Amino acid sequence: MGVIKAVGLITMGGTLGQIGPSSFCGQFDNTVTNTRIFFGNGTTLSEYGPGTIAFGVERVGVVYSFTDTNVTSKVGMSFISISRGL
């Protein structure tokens, strides 16, 4: 089983554009074999490659690879703590 945990700051939306902390967690029934992090502005990638830390003002995301073709995942998000994300 693979578990991914991350902490970040996100724009809360609305007209105020407030930024707040959040925790992201992903749990998979198979082991993650490869991870790629990407940055971009929503239409164009400015970076895509290996890494464990992603930060910046652009949109940030991650692509996971698995050996198995069937993977069950559970993804959660919490504004309180990582443990409450799952």
Secondary structure, 3 states (H helix, E strand, C coil): CEEEEEEEEEECCCCCCCEEEEEEEEEECCCEEEEEEEEECCCCEEEEECCCCCCCCCEEEEEEEECCCCCCEEEEEECCCHHHCC
